[in-house]
Each structure stands twice: as structure tokens, then as C-alpha cells.
Amino acid sequence: MDTEEIQHLWARPYGVWFPANPYQPLAEPERLATVLNQDGHPDHAELWLAIAPIN
């Protein structure tokens, strides 16, 4: 994954997902993981965010 792909990965939840869903991000650590293919090369990345319902 290049830098631009990682930037888009971060932009999607804040620009698309959160505005369309009744959840908010929590001030907790985030996790960005690069998943490798069988050859050991980057295949895709996963972004994990802590969320909570909006009250």
C-alpha cells in the first residue's frame, strides 16, 4: 500500500461512514494493519476504530 491509499483508508470512515451512521469515534487507540499475501507482499490494509452510539 502506498501513502495515498492509506490516506484514503483514513478519509473514508470520517468522510462517509460516520456521517451516514449513528456512531461516533472514541478517543481510543486506532489500529492500522497491513495484511500480507502469501508472497509476503502487502495485499490490503485494515483500519480498526473504537466507536460508540451517538446519544
Backbone atoms as SQL, in Angstrom:
CREATE TABLE atoms (id INTEGER PRIMARY KEY, chain TEXT, resi INTEGER, resn TEXT, atom TEXT, x REAL, y REAL, z REAL);
INSERT INTO atoms VALUES
  (1, 'A', 1, 'MET', 'N', 0.852, -1.174, 0.000),
  (2, 'A', 1, 'MET', 'CA', 0.000, 0.000, 0.000),
  (3, 'A', 1, 'MET', 'C', 0.894, 1.232, 0.000),
  (4, 'A', 2, 'ASP', 'N', 0.490, 2.188, -0.793),
  (5, 'A', 2, 'ASP', 'CA', 1.259, 3.420, -0.794),
  (6, 'A', 2, 'ASP', 'C', 0.589, 4.443, 0.123),
  (7, 'A', 3, 'THR', 'N', 1.249, 5.568, 0.308),
  (8, 'A', 3, 'THR', 'CA', 0.777, 6.605, 1.229),
  (9, 'A', 3, 'THR', 'C', -0.611, 7.111, 0.854),
  (10, 'A', 4, 'GLU', 'N', -0.874, 7.273, -0.434),
  (11, 'A', 4, 'GLU', 'CA', -2.177, 7.775, -0.873),
  (12, 'A', 4, 'GLU', 'C', -3.303, 6.799, -0.521),
  (13, 'A', 5, 'GLU', 'N', -3.059, 5.513, -0.681),
  (14, 'A', 5, 'GLU', 'CA', -4.074, 4.519, -0.334),
  (15, 'A', 5, 'GLU', 'C', -4.371, 4.537, 1.167),
  (16, 'A', 6, 'ILE', 'N', -3.347, 4.720, 1.971),
  (17, 'A', 6, 'ILE', 'CA', -3.545, 4.791, 3.425),
  (18, 'A', 6, 'ILE', 'C', -4.318, 6.050, 3.795),
  (19, 'A', 7, 'GLN', 'N', -4.044, 7.166, 3.147),
  (20, 'A', 7, 'GLN', 'CA', -4.796, 8.393, 3.409),
  (21, 'A', 7, 'GLN', 'C', -6.272, 8.207, 3.072),
  (22, 'A', 8, 'HIS', 'N', -6.559, 7.531, 1.966),
  (23, 'A', 8, 'HIS', 'CA', -7.954, 7.269, 1.602),
  (24, 'A', 8, 'HIS', 'C', -8.607, 6.330, 2.612),
  (25, 'A', 9, 'LEU', 'N', -7.841, 5.412, 3.141),
  (26, 'A', 9, 'LEU', 'CA', -8.369, 4.497, 4.144),
  (27, 'A', 9, 'LEU', 'C', -8.840, 5.266, 5.374),
  (28, 'A', 10, 'TRP', 'N', -8.101, 6.280, 5.789),
  (29, 'A', 10, 'TRP', 'CA', -8.495, 7.102, 6.929),
  (30, 'A', 10, 'TRP', 'C', -9.641, 8.042, 6.584),
  (31, 'A', 11, 'ALA', 'N', -9.672, 8.552, 5.365),
  (32, 'A', 11, 'ALA', 'CA', -10.696, 9.529, 4.977),
  (33, 'A', 11, 'ALA', 'C', -12.083, 8.893, 4.880),
  (34, 'A', 12, 'ARG', 'N', -12.164, 7.665, 4.457),
  (35, 'A', 12, 'ARG', 'CA', -13.460, 7.013, 4.239),
  (36, 'A', 12, 'ARG', 'C', -14.348, 6.963, 5.478),
  (37, 'A', 13, 'PRO', 'N', -13.867, 6.492, 6.644),
  (38, 'A', 13, 'PRO', 'CA', -14.775, 6.438, 7.794),
  (39, 'A', 13, 'PRO', 'C', -15.233, 7.822, 8.249),
  (40, 'A', 14, 'TYR', 'N', -14.332, 8.792, 8.233),
  (41, 'A', 14, 'TYR', 'CA', -14.688, 10.124, 8.718),
  (42, 'A', 14, 'TYR', 'C', -15.482, 10.922, 7.692),
  (43, 'A', 15, 'GLY', 'N', -15.257, 10.687, 6.419),
  (44, 'A', 15, 'GLY', 'CA', -15.955, 11.440, 5.382),
  (45, 'A', 15, 'GLY', 'C', -17.238, 10.797, 4.899),
  (46, 'A', 16, 'VAL', 'N', -17.354, 9.465, 5.049),
  (47, 'A', 16, 'VAL', 'CA', -18.515, 8.757, 4.507),
  (48, 'A', 16, 'VAL', 'C', -19.262, 7.985, 5.600),
  (49, 'A', 17, 'TRP', 'N', -18.553, 7.130, 6.311),
  (50, 'A', 17, 'TRP', 'CA', -19.236, 6.211, 7.222),
  (51, 'A', 17, 'TRP', 'C', -19.843, 6.905, 8.432),
  (52, 'A', 18, 'PHE', 'N', -19.056, 7.698, 9.171),
  (53, 'A', 18, 'PHE', 'CA', -19.599, 8.351, 10.368),
  (54, 'A', 18, 'PHE', 'C', -20.767, 9.280, 10.053),
  (55, 'A', 19, 'PRO', 'N', -20.707, 10.122, 9.008),
  (56, 'A', 19, 'PRO', 'CA', -21.859, 10.980, 8.716),
  (57, 'A', 19, 'PRO', 'C', -23.136, 10.202, 8.365),
  (58, 'A', 20, 'ALA', 'N', -23.016, 8.984, 7.876),
  (59, 'A', 20, 'ALA', 'CA', -24.180, 8.214, 7.442),
  (60, 'A', 20, 'ALA', 'C', -24.680, 7.227, 8.495),
  (61, 'A', 21, 'ASN', 'N', -24.017, 7.133, 9.642),
  (62, 'A', 21, 'ASN', 'CA', -24.383, 6.158, 10.663),
  (63, 'A', 21, 'ASN', 'C', -24.472, 6.823, 12.027),
  (64, 'A', 22, 'PRO', 'N', -25.256, 6.254, 12.945),
  (65, 'A', 22, 'PRO', 'CA', -25.437, 6.864, 14.267),
  (66, 'A', 22, 'PRO', 'C', -24.328, 6.489, 15.264),
  (67, 'A', 23, 'TYR', 'N', -23.089, 6.589, 14.834),
  (68, 'A', 23, 'TYR', 'CA', -21.949, 6.264, 15.692),
  (69, 'A', 23, 'TYR', 'C', -20.933, 7.394, 15.656),
  (70, 'A', 24, 'GLN', 'N', -20.119, 7.428, 16.676),
  (71, 'A', 24, 'GLN', 'CA', -19.046, 8.409, 16.741),
  (72, 'A', 24, 'GLN', 'C', -17.753, 7.705, 17.126),
  (73, 'A', 25, 'PRO', 'N', -16.620, 8.250, 16.696),
  (74, 'A', 25, 'PRO', 'CA', -15.352, 7.645, 17.101),
  (75, 'A', 25, 'PRO', 'C', -15.061, 7.948, 18.569),
  (76, 'A', 26, 'LEU', 'N', -14.430, 7.032, 19.241),
  (77, 'A', 26, 'LEU', 'CA', -13.993, 7.237, 20.624),
  (78, 'A', 26, 'LEU', 'C', -12.537, 7.676, 20.639),
  (79, 'A', 27, 'ALA', 'N', -12.164, 8.361, 21.686),
  (80, 'A', 27, 'ALA', 'CA', -10.772, 8.792, 21.844),
  (81, 'A', 27, 'ALA', 'C', -9.954, 7.625, 22.398),
  (82, 'A', 28, 'GLU', 'N', -9.846, 6.595, 21.627),
  (83, 'A', 28, 'GLU', 'CA', -9.113, 5.382, 21.976),
  (84, 'A', 28, 'GLU', 'C', -8.081, 5.124, 20.886),
  (85, 'A', 29, 'PRO', 'N', -7.109, 4.286, 21.147),
  (86, 'A', 29, 'PRO', 'CA', -6.123, 3.973, 20.103),
  (87, 'A', 29, 'PRO', 'C', -6.781, 3.355, 18.876),
  (88, 'A', 30, 'GLU', 'N', -6.265, 3.718, 17.715),
  (89, 'A', 30, 'GLU', 'CA', -6.696, 3.113, 16.463),
  (90, 'A', 30, 'GLU', 'C', -5.655, 2.079, 16.065),
  (91, 'A', 31, 'ARG', 'N', -6.064, 1.189, 15.184),
  (92, 'A', 31, 'ARG', 'CA', -5.122, 0.181, 14.703),
  (93, 'A', 31, 'ARG', 'C', -5.166, 0.168, 13.183),
  (94, 'A', 32, 'LEU', 'N', -4.010, 0.288, 12.590),
  (95, 'A', 32, 'LEU', 'CA', -3.867, 0.172, 11.143),
  (96, 'A', 32, 'LEU', 'C', -2.972, -1.034, 10.895),
  (97, 'A', 33, 'ALA', 'N', -3.511, -2.026, 10.210),
  (98, 'A', 33, 'ALA', 'CA', -2.759, -3.254, 9.963),
  (99, 'A', 33, 'ALA', 'C', -2.615, -3.469, 8.463),
  (100, 'A', 34, 'THR', 'N', -1.421, -3.782, 8.030),
  (101, 'A', 34, 'THR', 'CA', -1.187, -4.161, 6.641),
  (102, 'A', 34, 'THR', 'C', -1.197, -5.679, 6.567),
  (103, 'A', 35, 'VAL', 'N', -2.071, -6.214, 5.744),
  (104, 'A', 35, 'VAL', 'CA', -2.203, -7.657, 5.582),
  (105, 'A', 35, 'VAL', 'C', -1.360, -8.079, 4.382),
  (106, 'A', 36, 'LEU', 'N', -0.513, -9.053, 4.591),
  (107, 'A', 36, 'LEU', 'CA', 0.382, -9.514, 3.538),
  (108, 'A', 36, 'LEU', 'C', -0.215, -10.707, 2.796),
  (109, 'A', 37, 'ASN', 'N', 0.143, -10.847, 1.527),
  (110, 'A', 37, 'ASN', 'CA', -0.296, -12.013, 0.751),
  (111, 'A', 37, 'ASN', 'C', 0.655, -13.175, 1.021),
  (112, 'A', 38, 'GLN', 'N', 0.473, -14.278, 0.353),
  (113, 'A', 38, 'GLN', 'CA', 1.286, -15.477, 0.589),
  (114, 'A', 38, 'GLN', 'C', 2.757, -15.258, 0.241),
  (115, 'A', 39, 'ASP', 'N', 3.028, -14.295, -0.645),
  (116, 'A', 39, 'ASP', 'CA', 4.410, -13.996, -1.023),
  (117, 'A', 39, 'ASP', 'C', 5.081, -12.997, -0.083),
  (118, 'A', 40, 'GLY', 'N', 4.337, -12.520, 0.913),
  (119, 'A', 40, 'GLY', 'CA', 4.890, -11.574, 1.862),
  (120, 'A', 40, 'GLY', 'C', 4.806, -10.122, 1.415),
  (121, 'A', 41, 'HIS', 'N', 4.049, -9.867, 0.353),
  (122, 'A', 41, 'HIS', 'CA', 3.876, -8.501, -0.127),
  (123, 'A', 41, 'HIS', 'C', 2.554, -7.936, 0.393),
  (124, 'A', 42, 'PRO', 'N', 2.472, -6.614, 0.594),
  (125, 'A', 42, 'PRO', 'CA', 1.220, -6.020, 1.074),
  (126, 'A', 42, 'PRO', 'C', 0.048, -6.349, 0.147),
  (127, 'A', 43, 'ASP', 'N', -1.027, -6.831, 0.732),
  (128, 'A', 43, 'ASP', 'CA', -2.226, -7.172, -0.022),
  (129, 'A', 43, 'ASP', 'C', -3.295, -6.099, 0.167),
  (130, 'A', 44, 'HIS', 'N', -3.585, -5.780, 1.424),
  (131, 'A', 44, 'HIS', 'CA', -4.541, -4.721, 1.746),
  (132, 'A', 44, 'HIS', 'C', -4.290, -4.268, 3.183),
  (133, 'A', 45, 'ALA', 'N', -4.955, -3.197, 3.549),
  (134, 'A', 45, 'ALA', 'CA', -4.821, -2.678, 4.912),
  (135, 'A', 45, 'ALA', 'C', -6.187, -2.658, 5.571),
  (136, 'A', 46, 'GLU', 'N', -6.182, -2.767, 6.886),
  (137, 'A', 46, 'GLU', 'CA', -7.401, -2.707, 7.682),
  (138, 'A', 46, 'GLU', 'C', -7.224, -1.623, 8.730),
  (139, 'A', 47, 'LEU', 'N', -8.256, -0.813, 8.888),
  (140, 'A', 47, 'LEU', 'CA', -8.265, 0.248, 9.894),
  (141, 'A', 47, 'LEU', 'C', -9.334, -0.103, 10.908),
  (142, 'A', 48, 'TRP', 'N', -8.965, -0.176, 12.163),
  (143, 'A', 48, 'TRP', 'CA', -9.884, -0.504, 13.229),
  (144, 'A', 48, 'TRP', 'C', -10.021, 0.715, 14.129),
  (145, 'A', 49, 'LEU', 'N', -11.255, 1.163, 14.330),
  (146, 'A', 49, 'LEU', 'CA', -11.549, 2.324, 15.152),
  (147, 'A', 49, 'LEU', 'C', -12.512, 1.932, 16.261),
  (148, 'A', 50, 'ALA', 'N', -12.317, 2.491, 17.444),
  (149, 'A', 50, 'ALA', 'CA', -13.282, 2.296, 18.532),
  (150, 'A', 50, 'ALA', 'C', -14.436, 3.265, 18.284),
  (151, 'A', 51, 'ILE', 'N', -15.665, 2.754, 18.401),
  (152, 'A', 51, 'ILE', 'CA', -16.834, 3.583, 18.148),
  (153, 'A', 51, 'ILE', 'C', -17.862, 3.407, 19.267),
  (154, 'A', 52, 'ALA', 'N', -18.810, 4.336, 19.331),
  (155, 'A', 52, 'ALA', 'CA', -19.904, 4.269, 20.283),
  (156, 'A', 52, 'ALA', 'C', -21.124, 4.900, 19.645),
  (157, 'A', 53, 'PRO', 'N', -22.313, 4.476, 20.045),
  (158, 'A', 53, 'PRO', 'CA', -23.527, 5.107, 19.520),
  (159, 'A', 53, 'PRO', 'C', -23.571, 6.578, 19.926),
  (160, 'A', 54, 'ILE', 'N', -24.150, 7.387, 19.070),
  (161, 'A', 54, 'ILE', 'CA', -24.357, 8.795, 19.396),
  (162, 'A', 54, 'ILE', 'C', -25.578, 8.875, 20.293),
  (163, 'A', 55, 'ASN', 'N', -25.443, 9.544, 21.424),
  (164, 'A', 55, 'ASN', 'CA', -26.575, 9.680, 22.358),
  (165, 'A', 55, 'ASN', 'C', -27.353, 10.928, 22.068);
